[in-house]
Amino acid sequence: GSLARVIFNKIKNVSYTLVDIPESLYFSYLFIKSNFPDKSVVWATDSFDFEKIDEYDFIFVPVVLYQRLAGQEVDLFINTCSLGEMRNEVICMWMDMIQNKMKTKYFFGVNRFLNTVHRKNVKHHWRLMENKCYSHFDPQWKILRWRIEPEFAQCPYYEGFASRCLEFIAERDNSVTYDVSVQMSKQIV
């Protein structure tokens, strides 16, 4: 919820939707409610009318309801520190949603990139099945920024043990056309 708080304080007349696992979403909900007690905040349930999403300042959507966001117009889709941790089939599911089912104008992401995997002793074997988030963007994206280890992640005094991260900003260009079925089959392989 802290990124939502910063953005909401900087940009006026915005509706901010947070999608996450319920355990994390609950803490974001409490944080936003305590920081913006006078704003309209709603927790989406099965009965929530997603056609009225613009009537709220903050909408909290448990990930099990993510498909209800299909058809929504999104000025900016933000993903920080989660696509790089997801299994590749889940990344494909989200990229299909962002690229084909929602009307997304911009994408901003900061995620793990080029994870360290020790094949010799298979120390991090699960990493072999994740972290392909930036290879699933279709040709309709114009890359505005692509930076490994962006400035905010750099520290001249300490060499960290954390995975590298990639800052990625892109704009959707719907004038570019291609065969979606061919592209999706390439990504799944």
MDAnalysis code that builds the backbone (N, CA, C; Angstrom):
import MDAnalysis as mda
import numpy as np

u = mda.Universe.empty(567, n_residues=189, atom_resindex=np.repeat(np.arange(189), 3), trajectory=True)
u.add_TopologyAttr("name", ["N", "CA", "C"] * 189)
u.add_TopologyAttr("resid", np.arange(1, 190))
u.add_TopologyAttr("resname", ["GLY", "SER", "LEU", "ALA", "ARG", "VAL", "ILE", "PHE", "ASN", "LYS", "ILE", "LYS", "ASN", "VAL", "SER", "TYR", "THR", "LEU", "VAL", "ASP", "ILE", "PRO", "GLU", "SER", "LEU", "TYR", "PHE", "SER", "TYR", "LEU", "PHE", "ILE", "LYS", "SER", "ASN", "PHE", "PRO", "ASP", "LYS", "SER", "VAL", "VAL", "TRP", "ALA", "THR", "ASP", "SER", "PHE", "ASP", "PHE", "GLU", "LYS", "ILE", "ASP", "GLU", "TYR", "ASP", "PHE", "ILE", "PHE", "VAL", "PRO", "VAL", "VAL", "LEU", "TYR", "GLN", "ARG", "LEU", "ALA", "GLY", "GLN", "GLU", "VAL", "ASP", "LEU", "PHE", "ILE", "ASN", "THR", "CYS", "SER", "LEU", "GLY", "GLU", "MET", "ARG", "ASN", "GLU", "VAL", "ILE", "CYS", "MET", "TRP", "MET", "ASP", "MET", "ILE", "GLN", "ASN", "LYS", "MET", "LYS", "THR", "LYS", "TYR", "PHE", "PHE", "GLY", "VAL", "ASN", "ARG", "PHE", "LEU", "ASN", "THR", "VAL", "HIS", "ARG", "LYS", "ASN", "VAL", "LYS", "HIS", "HIS", "TRP", "ARG", "LEU", "MET", "GLU", "ASN", "LYS", "CYS", "TYR", "SER", "HIS", "PHE", "ASP", "PRO", "GLN", "TRP", "LYS", "ILE", "LEU", "ARG", "TRP", "ARG", "ILE", "GLU", "PRO", "GLU", "PHE", "ALA", "GLN", "CYS", "PRO", "TYR", "TYR", "GLU", "GLY", "PHE", "ALA", "SER", "ARG", "CYS", "LEU", "GLU", "PHE", "ILE", "ALA", "GLU", "ARG", "ASP", "ASN", "SER", "VAL", "THR", "TYR", "ASP", "VAL", "SER", "VAL", "GLN", "MET", "SER", "LYS", "GLN", "ILE", "VAL"])
u.atoms.positions = np.array([
    [0.795, -1.209, 0.000],
    [0.000, 0.000, 0.000],
    [0.835, 1.269, 0.000],
    [2.136, 1.171, 0.289],
    [2.934, 2.398, 0.366],
    [3.109, 3.049, -1.007],
    [3.268, 2.263, -2.066],
    [3.363, 2.837, -3.408],
    [2.032, 3.481, -3.787],
    [0.927, 2.839, -3.454],
    [-0.399, 3.418, -3.711],
    [-0.541, 4.754, -2.995],
    [-0.044, 4.826, -1.777],
    [-0.116, 6.062, -0.988],
    [0.681, 7.177, -1.665],
    [1.893, 6.878, -2.105],
    [2.732, 7.878, -2.756],
    [2.068, 8.377, -4.037],
    [1.609, 7.462, -4.868],
    [0.977, 7.844, -6.132],
    [-0.285, 8.655, -5.878],
    [-1.088, 8.219, -4.931],
    [-2.337, 8.925, -4.644],
    [-2.066, 10.335, -4.122],
    [-0.981, 10.526, -3.390],
    [-0.624, 11.858, -2.901],
    [-0.094, 12.762, -4.010],
    [0.451, 12.183, -5.067],
    [1.042, 12.964, -6.156],
    [0.081, 13.220, -7.312],
    [-0.813, 12.292, -7.562],
    [-1.712, 12.397, -8.711],
    [-3.144, 12.542, -8.200],
    [-3.797, 13.587, -8.631],
    [-5.175, 13.839, -8.203],
    [-6.155, 13.147, -9.151],
    [-7.343, 12.888, -8.653],
    [-8.417, 12.268, -9.437],
    [-8.000, 10.938, -10.041],
    [-7.497, 10.051, -9.205],
    [-7.066, 8.742, -9.653],
    [-7.861, 7.666, -8.910],
    [-8.122, 6.605, -9.590],
    [-8.711, 5.419, -8.963],
    [-7.621, 4.357, -8.983],
    [-7.289, 3.810, -7.826],
    [-6.152, 2.912, -7.685],
    [-6.659, 1.528, -7.288],
    [-6.369, 0.529, -8.119],
    [-6.783, -0.842, -7.855],
    [-5.574, -1.661, -7.459],
    [-5.657, -2.339, -6.327],
    [-4.580, -3.208, -5.862],
    [-5.047, -4.649, -5.963],
    [-4.251, -5.500, -6.591],
    [-4.549, -6.927, -6.724],
    [-3.415, -7.676, -6.043],
    [-3.768, -8.580, -5.130],
    [-2.727, -9.316, -4.411],
    [-3.370, -10.521, -3.741],
    [-2.517, -11.348, -3.143],
    [-3.038, -12.453, -2.347],
    [-3.714, -11.843, -1.116],
    [-4.790, -12.439, -0.625],
    [-5.558, -11.836, 0.470],
    [-4.726, -11.492, 1.705],
    [-3.748, -12.327, 2.025],
    [-2.944, -12.086, 3.225],
    [-2.187, -10.758, 3.137],
    [-1.615, -10.459, 1.992],
    [-0.898, -9.195, 1.791],
    [-1.863, -8.041, 1.559],
    [-2.923, -8.321, 0.823],
    [-3.903, -7.300, 0.494],
    [-4.549, -6.714, 1.743],
    [-4.765, -7.549, 2.741],
    [-5.382, -7.094, 3.992],
    [-4.534, -6.007, 4.657],
    [-3.218, -6.189, 4.694],
    [-2.344, -5.190, 5.307],
    [-2.317, -3.908, 4.482],
    [-2.351, -4.028, 3.163],
    [-2.428, -2.849, 2.304],
    [-3.726, -2.093, 2.567],
    [-4.802, -2.846, 2.702],
    [-6.116, -2.260, 2.977],
    [-6.084, -1.455, 4.283],
    [-5.562, -2.048, 5.340],
    [-5.486, -1.354, 6.628],
    [-4.600, -0.108, 6.535],
    [-3.486, -0.217, 5.829],
    [-2.565, 0.901, 5.668],
    [-3.245, 2.061, 4.933],
    [-3.925, 1.760, 3.839],
    [-4.602, 2.804, 3.055],
    [-5.751, 3.412, 3.846],
    [-6.542, 2.586, 4.506],
    [-7.667, 3.099, 5.322],
    [-7.154, 4.051, 6.404],
    [-6.020, 3.737, 7.033],
    [-5.491, 4.598, 8.092],
    [-4.875, 5.880, 7.530],
    [-4.350, 5.840, 6.306],
    [-3.757, 7.027, 5.700],
    [-4.767, 7.916, 4.984],
    [-5.862, 7.337, 4.536],
    [-6.885, 8.084, 3.804],
    [-8.275, 7.764, 4.363],
    [-8.549, 8.154, 5.593],
    [-9.834, 7.780, 6.213],
    [-11.056, 8.371, 5.513],
    [-10.876, 9.463, 4.764],
    [-12.016, 10.108, 4.117],
    [-12.217, 9.671, 2.666],
    [-11.372, 8.779, 2.171],
    [-11.481, 8.338, 0.778],
    [-12.362, 7.090, 0.682],
    [-12.920, 6.898, -0.498],
    [-13.771, 5.718, -0.706],
    [-12.889, 4.504, -0.997],
    [-12.990, 3.522, -0.119],
    [-12.169, 2.316, -0.184],
    [-13.101, 1.115, -0.161],
    [-12.866, 0.162, -1.070],
    [-13.733, -1.012, -1.116],
    [-12.901, -2.277, -1.311],
    [-13.345, -3.337, -0.661],
    [-12.762, -4.666, -0.817],
    [-13.675, -5.433, -1.770],
    [-13.160, -5.815, -2.919],
    [-13.979, -6.507, -3.915],
    [-14.289, -7.931, -3.467],
    [-15.522, -8.311, -3.663],
    [-15.975, -9.676, -3.386],
    [-16.642, -10.201, -4.654],
    [-17.159, -11.420, -4.593],
    [-17.855, -11.994, -5.747],
    [-19.002, -11.113, -6.230],
    [-19.645, -10.399, -5.310],
    [-20.812, -9.587, -5.678],
    [-20.436, -8.155, -6.079],
    [-19.162, -7.798, -6.029],
    [-18.752, -6.444, -6.380],
    [-18.996, -6.184, -7.854],
    [-19.546, -5.007, -8.166],
    [-19.828, -4.609, -9.536],
    [-18.597, -3.906, -10.114],
    [-17.817, -4.621, -10.907],
    [-16.590, -4.066, -11.469],
    [-16.855, -2.985, -12.513],
    [-18.104, -2.828, -12.937],
    [-18.453, -1.737, -13.852],
    [-18.416, -0.396, -13.126],
    [-18.455, -0.411, -11.793],
    [-18.457, 0.818, -10.992],
    [-17.101, 1.084, -10.349],
    [-16.066, 0.528, -10.917],
    [-14.736, 0.619, -10.325],
    [-14.241, 2.060, -10.213],
    [-14.624, 2.918, -11.161],
    [-14.180, 4.315, -11.149],
    [-14.851, 5.150, -10.066],
    [-15.840, 4.600, -9.382],
    [-16.526, 5.337, -8.325],
    [-15.760, 5.315, -7.002],
    [-14.673, 4.559, -6.948],
    [-13.907, 4.414, -5.707],
    [-12.503, 4.966, -5.888],
    [-11.938, 5.430, -4.783],
    [-10.551, 5.884, -4.808],
    [-9.595, 4.696, -4.787],
    [-9.913, 3.703, -3.960],
    [-9.077, 2.505, -3.836],
    [-9.956, 1.261, -3.893],
    [-9.551, 0.313, -4.724],
    [-10.262, -0.960, -4.840],
    [-9.250, -2.056, -4.546],
    [-9.582, -2.932, -3.613],
    [-8.708, -4.035, -3.230],
    [-9.311, -5.320, -3.783],
    [-8.579, -5.960, -4.687],
    [-9.090, -7.137, -5.391],
    [-8.249, -8.351, -5.015],
    [-8.833, -9.320, -4.323],
    [-8.107, -10.573, -4.073],
    [-7.785, -11.235, -5.411],
    [-6.618, -11.821, -5.516],
    [-6.136, -12.368, -6.779],
    [-7.103, -13.397, -7.378],
    [-7.895, -14.067, -6.568],
    [-8.843, -15.047, -7.111],
    [-9.910, -14.381, -7.981],
    [-10.056, -13.063, -7.881],
    [-11.044, -12.339, -8.684],
    [-10.408, -11.548, -9.830],
    [-9.135, -11.807, -10.121],
    [-8.424, -11.007, -11.116],
    [-9.123, -11.005, -12.476],
    [-9.764, -12.100, -12.861],
    [-10.409, -12.174, -14.180],
    [-11.569, -11.196, -14.314],
    [-12.098, -10.736, -13.199],
    [-13.190, -9.758, -13.231],
    [-12.705, -8.390, -13.712],
    [-11.387, -8.215, -13.804],
    [-10.833, -6.959, -14.304],
    [-10.768, -6.920, -15.837],
    [-11.107, -8.016, -16.486],
    [-11.109, -8.068, -17.950],
    [-12.023, -6.972, -18.490],
    [-11.545, -6.295, -19.521],
    [-12.310, -5.217, -20.140],
    [-12.062, -3.850, -19.527],
    [-11.400, -3.801, -18.395],
    [-11.133, -2.519, -17.737],
    [-10.071, -1.726, -18.498],
    [-10.244, -0.402, -18.527],
    [-9.224, 0.479, -19.075],
    [-8.268, 0.843, -17.955],
    [-6.977, 0.665, -18.206],
    [-5.949, 0.899, -17.200],
    [-4.928, 1.870, -17.775],
    [-4.784, 3.019, -17.132],
    [-3.779, 3.977, -17.591],
    [-2.376, 3.460, -17.325],
    [-2.167, 2.880, -16.144],
    [-0.844, 2.404, -15.762],
    [-0.981, 1.117, -14.965],
    [-0.376, 0.052, -15.453],
    [-0.319, -1.218, -14.737],
    [1.053, -1.279, -14.082],
    [1.067, -1.451, -12.774],
    [2.319, -1.476, -12.020],
    [2.520, -2.865, -11.439],
    [3.719, -3.383, -11.583],
    [4.059, -4.627, -10.911],
    [5.457, -4.483, -10.335],
    [5.545, -4.613, -9.030],
    [6.843, -4.523, -8.364],
    [7.052, -5.762, -7.505],
    [8.151, -6.398, -7.742],
    [8.627, -7.502, -6.894],
    [7.698, -8.701, -6.822],
    [6.907, -8.956, -7.863],
    [6.119, -10.189, -7.826],
    [6.202, -10.996, -9.121],
    [6.186, -10.357, -10.303],
    [6.287, -11.142, -11.541],
    [7.580, -11.944, -11.567],
    [8.640, -11.398, -11.042],
    [9.922, -12.091, -11.023],
    [9.954, -13.279, -10.083],
    [8.932, -13.415, -9.241],
    [8.858, -14.536, -8.297],
    [7.843, -15.593, -8.712],
    [7.066, -15.294, -9.748],
    [6.001, -16.209, -10.152],
    [6.536, -17.292, -11.076],
    [5.833, -18.425, -11.067],
    [6.153, -19.481, -12.024],
    [5.786, -18.977, -13.420],
    [6.493, -19.473, -14.416],
    [6.318, -18.975, -15.770],
    [4.894, -19.102, -16.293],
    [4.180, -20.162, -15.938],
    [2.795, -20.295, -16.424],
    [1.886, -19.227, -15.811],
    [2.187, -18.788, -14.595],
    [1.408, -17.717, -13.961],
    [1.757, -16.378, -14.609],
    [3.025, -16.198, -14.948],
    [3.429, -14.992, -15.664],
    [2.685, -14.907, -16.995],
    [2.596, -16.020, -17.718],
    [1.851, -16.046, -18.994],
    [0.394, -15.658, -18.780],
    [-0.202, -16.146, -17.694],
    [-1.596, -15.823, -17.382],
    [-1.752, -14.315, -17.176],
    [-0.848, -13.695, -16.399],
    [-0.925, -12.259, -16.150],
    [-0.650, -11.455, -17.414],
    [0.320, -11.875, -18.210],
    [0.624, -11.140, -19.429],
    [-0.536, -11.213, -20.418],
    [-1.215, -12.344, -20.471],
    [-2.409, -12.459, -21.301],
    [-3.470, -11.474, -20.826],
    [-3.643, -11.346, -19.526],
    [-4.618, -10.411, -18.968],
    [-4.242, -8.969, -19.310],
    [-2.998, -8.614, -19.079],
    [-2.536, -7.236, -19.298],
    [-2.587, -6.863, -20.774],
    [-2.177, -7.775, -21.643],
    [-2.036, -7.469, -23.066],
    [-3.297, -7.704, -23.878],
    [-4.105, -8.679, -23.492],
    [-5.221, -9.075, -24.346],
    [-6.606, -8.863, -23.742],
    [-6.699, -8.806, -22.449],
    [-8.029, -8.742, -21.834],
    [-8.338, -7.403, -21.172],
    [-7.294, -6.644, -20.843],
    [-7.477, -5.300, -20.300],
    [-6.996, -4.309, -21.357],
    [-7.432, -3.082, -21.235],
    [-6.980, -2.029, -22.141],
    [-5.919, -1.228, -21.395],
    [-4.684, -1.680, -21.486],
    [-3.578, -1.117, -20.725],
    [-2.798, -0.122, -21.580],
    [-2.584, 1.089, -21.039],
    [-1.823, 2.110, -21.773],
    [-0.328, 2.027, -21.472],
    [0.023, 1.900, -20.195],
    [1.423, 1.866, -19.790],
    [1.659, 0.728, -18.812],
    [2.894, 0.247, -18.799],
    [3.314, -0.781, -17.846],
    [4.586, -0.289, -17.172],
    [4.614, -0.389, -15.841],
    [5.821, -0.100, -15.079],
    [6.096, -1.301, -14.198],
    [7.319, -1.792, -14.276],
    [7.676, -2.940, -13.449],
    [9.093, -2.847, -12.933],
    [9.279, -3.331, -11.722],
    [10.603, -3.517, -11.143],
    [10.572, -4.913, -10.545],
    [11.298, -5.816, -11.168],
    [11.256, -7.214, -10.751],
    [12.635, -7.848, -10.854],
    [12.756, -8.996, -10.177],
    [13.987, -9.768, -10.287],
    [14.279, -10.051, -11.747],
    [15.553, -10.075, -12.060],
    [15.953, -10.326, -13.435],
    [17.311, -11.009, -13.396],
    [17.485, -12.016, -14.204],
    [18.725, -12.778, -14.258],
    [19.048, -13.388, -12.890],
    [18.088, -14.103, -12.344],
    [18.283, -14.756, -11.047],
    [19.496, -15.668, -11.060],
    [20.105, -15.787, -9.922],
    [21.222, -16.707, -9.754],
    [20.669, -18.103, -9.496],
    [21.125, -19.047, -10.300],
    [20.691, -20.431, -10.148],
    [21.943, -21.296, -10.104],
    [22.114, -22.055, -9.057],
    [23.253, -22.955, -8.938],
    [22.836, -24.334, -9.453],
    [23.113, -24.615, -10.710],
    [22.717, -25.897, -11.300],
    [23.525, -27.058, -10.737],
    [24.765, -26.811, -10.390],
    [25.655, -27.882, -9.945],
    [25.073, -28.613, -8.731],
    [24.712, -27.866, -7.725],
    [24.133, -28.524, -6.541],
    [22.637, -28.239, -6.409],
    [22.034, -27.661, -7.451],
    [20.611, -27.357, -7.507],
    [20.147, -26.660, -6.223],
    [20.890, -25.639, -5.854],
    [20.584, -24.890, -4.642],
    [19.239, -24.165, -4.727],
    [18.965, -23.581, -5.882],
    [17.714, -22.844, -6.079],
    [16.941, -23.447, -7.261],
    [16.630, -24.695, -7.207],
    [16.006, -25.398, -8.331],
    [14.694, -24.778, -8.775],
    [13.933, -24.182, -7.863],
    [12.644, -23.586, -8.229],
    [12.828, -22.383, -9.139],
    [13.980, -21.756, -9.134],
    [14.233, -20.587, -9.969],
    [14.263, -20.940, -11.458],
    [14.447, -22.210, -11.783],
    [14.459, -22.631, -13.182],
    [13.085, -22.485, -13.831],
    [12.032, -22.429, -13.022],
    [10.656, -22.386, -13.540],
    [10.009, -21.013, -13.372],
    [10.806, -19.986, -13.098],
    [10.243, -18.657, -12.897],
    [11.153, -17.590, -13.493],
    [10.693, -16.347, -13.388],
    [11.490, -15.179, -13.728],
    [11.623, -14.913, -15.221],
    [10.687, -15.373, -16.017],
    [10.715, -15.037, -17.438],
    [9.719, -13.918, -17.748],
    [9.471, -13.079, -16.754],
    [8.408, -12.086, -16.913],
    [8.658, -11.104, -18.048],
    [9.876, -10.716, -18.302],
    [10.105, -9.705, -19.327],
    [10.234, -10.292, -20.725],
    [10.178, -11.590, -20.852],
    [10.238, -12.194, -22.181],
    [8.852, -12.447, -22.751],
    [7.812, -12.057, -22.043],
    [6.448, -12.339, -22.486],
    [5.705, -11.104, -22.994],
    [6.410, -10.029, -23.236],
    [5.770, -8.846, -23.795],
    [5.640, -9.015, -25.297],
    [4.449, -8.734, -25.829],
    [4.248, -8.866, -27.263],
    [4.768, -7.621, -27.991],
    [4.777, -7.636, -29.334],
    [5.352, -6.524, -30.107],
    [4.578, -5.207, -30.019],
    [3.436, -5.196, -29.361],
    [2.645, -3.965, -29.271],
    [3.140, -3.015, -28.182],
    [4.258, -3.321, -27.548],
    [4.809, -2.451, -26.509],
    [5.975, -1.651, -27.066],
    [5.981, -0.369, -26.781],
    [7.115, 0.496, -27.089],
    [7.886, 0.650, -25.778],
    [9.117, 0.194, -25.758],
    [9.916, 0.244, -24.532],
    [10.415, 1.671, -24.325],
    [10.051, 2.241, -23.179],
    [10.463, 3.595, -22.833],
    [11.702, 3.602, -21.935],
    [11.824, 2.556, -21.118],
    [12.998, 2.446, -20.232],
    [13.215, 0.976, -19.910],
    [14.468, 0.561, -19.996],
    [14.871, -0.811, -19.689],
    [16.207, -0.701, -19.005],
    [16.214, -0.864, -17.705],
    [17.457, -0.632, -16.953],
    [17.666, -1.709, -15.898],
    [18.788, -2.422, -16.023],
    [19.176, -3.378, -14.985],
    [19.828, -2.584, -13.861],
    [19.442, -2.898, -12.654],
    [19.939, -2.201, -11.463],
    [19.730, -0.696, -11.583],
    [18.463, -0.247, -11.550],
    [18.208, 1.192, -11.637],
    [18.863, 1.944, -10.472],
    [18.954, 3.245, -10.614],
    [19.667, 4.071, -9.641],
    [19.238, 3.796, -8.199],
    [17.943, 3.691, -7.957],
    [17.465, 3.519, -6.585],
    [17.887, 2.185, -5.972],
    [18.327, 1.239, -6.802],
    [18.735, -0.071, -6.293],
    [20.248, -0.180, -6.123],
    [20.966, 0.866, -6.501],
    [22.417, 0.823, -6.441],
    [22.931, 1.387, -5.121],
    [23.999, 0.803, -4.627],
    [24.646, 1.287, -3.414],
    [26.151, 1.113, -3.594],
    [26.910, 2.198, -3.556],
    [28.357, 2.085, -3.777],
    [29.103, 1.488, -2.586],
    [28.440, 1.329, -1.464],
    [29.125, 0.891, -0.250],
    [28.896, -0.573, 0.091],
    [27.996, -1.224, -0.636],
    [27.639, -2.583, -0.243],
    [27.323, -3.396, -1.482],
    [27.926, -4.537, -1.594],
    [27.590, -5.444, -2.680],
    [26.615, -6.465, -2.118],
    [25.372, -6.331, -2.505],
    [24.324, -7.161, -1.918],
    [24.293, -8.578, -2.441],
    [23.557, -9.401, -1.756],
    [23.369, -10.792, -2.154],
    [22.022, -10.992, -2.834],
    [21.226, -9.948, -2.904],
    [19.904, -10.053, -3.510],
    [20.032, -10.186, -5.026],
    [18.987, -10.701, -5.627],
    [18.956, -10.829, -7.085],
    [18.969, -9.452, -7.730],
    [19.491, -9.404, -8.933],
    [19.437, -8.166, -9.693],
    [17.981, -7.858, -10.016],
    [17.706, -6.586, -10.287],
    [16.346, -6.248, -10.696],
    [16.393, -5.437, -11.986],
    [15.275, -5.445, -12.672],
    [15.130, -4.723, -13.926],
    [13.975, -3.752, -13.783],
    [14.235, -2.501, -14.111],
    [13.178, -1.496, -14.181],
    [12.734, -1.445, -15.640],
    [11.435, -1.573, -15.856],
    [10.903, -1.680, -17.211],
    [9.687, -0.772, -17.322],
    [9.727, 0.144, -18.288],
    [8.582, 1.019, -18.535],
    [8.256, 0.902, -20.019],
    [6.980, 0.662, -20.316],
    [6.570, 0.488, -21.709],
    [5.210, 1.130, -21.946],
    [5.004, 1.519, -23.192],
    [3.735, 2.097, -23.624],
    [3.104, 1.165, -24.651],
    [1.818, 0.922, -24.504],
    [1.096, 0.039, -25.420],
    [0.802, 0.769, -26.711],
    [1.137, 0.150, -27.840],
    [0.873, 0.703, -29.162],
    [-0.059, -0.250, -29.887],
    [-1.332, 0.071, -29.861],
    [-2.331, -0.823, -30.453],
    [-2.381, -0.744, -31.972],
    [-1.574, 0.130, -32.581],
    [-1.557, 0.193, -34.042],
    [-0.741, -0.957, -34.633],
    [0.105, -1.592, -33.818],
    [0.894, -2.737, -34.262],
    [-0.008, -3.964, -34.226],
    [-0.051, -4.718, -35.305],
    [-0.882, -5.916, -35.330],
    [-0.027, -7.136, -35.630],
    [-0.453, -8.262, -35.110],
    [0.218, -9.532, -35.351],
    [-0.731, -10.641, -34.942],
    [-0.386, -11.864, -35.278],
    [-1.229, -13.018, -34.964],
    [-0.978, -13.448, -33.520],
    [-1.954, -13.181, -32.652],
    [-1.821, -13.470, -31.221],
    [-1.626, -14.956, -30.968],
    [-2.318, -15.820, -31.688],
    [-2.216, -17.260, -31.434],
    [-0.809, -17.779, -31.704],
    [-0.138, -17.254, -32.721],
    [1.226, -17.671, -33.014],
    [2.148, -17.190, -31.899],
    [2.007, -15.927, -31.483],
    [2.862, -15.371, -30.442],
    [2.673, -16.127, -29.127],
    [1.444, -16.397, -28.728],
    [1.190, -17.088, -27.456],
    [1.745, -18.516, -27.492],
    [1.652, -19.199, -28.631],
    [2.188, -20.559, -28.700],
    [3.704, -20.541, -28.586],
    [4.361, -19.506, -29.100],
    [5.816, -19.383, -28.959],
    [6.198, -19.168, -27.502],
    [5.390, -18.374, -26.782],
    [5.700, -18.075, -25.383],
    [5.512, -19.288, -24.494],
    [4.545, -20.110, -24.790],
    [4.267, -21.275, -23.947],
    [5.348, -22.321, -24.109],
    [5.910, -22.443, -25.300],
    [6.981, -23.409, -25.543],
    [8.192, -22.960, -24.832],
])
